[in-house]
Amino acid sequence: MFSPSQTNTALYVQMHKEGYGFDDIARIQKAYRVCCLMFNGRYRKTGRPFVCHAVGSASSAAHFDKSVNFVLAAMFHAAYDSGQYPDGRSSRRTPEHRAWLEKQIGAEAEQLVARLSGLNFDRGKPEELAARDIRPGDEDILFLVLAHEVDDLADGGLAFAPKYGASIQSRVGACALLARRLGRESLAETMEGYGRSYEKMSWASGLSEAKLEGFRIAPNFRAYLRLRRANLRGESVEVL
């Protein structure tokens, strides 16, 4: 069963083996350096460095498709959610931020990222989407969120940080159904395989830190102050 790469060099090796050209791999290498700056100091709820998740999402997109723009969009899927920009601001899809990101990864990839940021795929949403027809023109971003989901599933992280509830079986089933509607059987089977692995992970619940929405080592003083204020307001943010 496919296991997403978690480091930049492993991603380059994977892409080479899967037939990507040197220029495409070099483009990903350049983008990865930008990704490191945008998500410096950010960790996922499980404690996994966010940049590993960015690489994992890109790896999944690279494996199940052969579009370098999909790989880039998957790597930067959170750019308008929690990326840090040169102006010191984050989590804002402003015209200035869009222009800056377009310069880094190209217009087509940036447009995919912008559209991704408008798709709600939180708890219960895959099931809602599976209950109706896929909207024409949304096939590309739906594929990207499903590729992202593979990396979410692959390391068992959803058992340690169950952001979609104690059971994820309905979510996995809906995602697999959506993948099949896109004509991506291999993607559907991979998701189902990981879904079955969660049936044996009830032991992990004792290691879950449900009180945290996430935690970050603040990359600069401005970000530290913003997180510190959120902490003082009683929000579930731990500042290190």
Summary of the structure (lengths in Angstrom):
residues: 240
radius of gyration: 17.5
end to end distance: 36.2
largest distance: 50.3
contacts: 721
relative contact order: 0.12
helix: 61%
strand: 5%
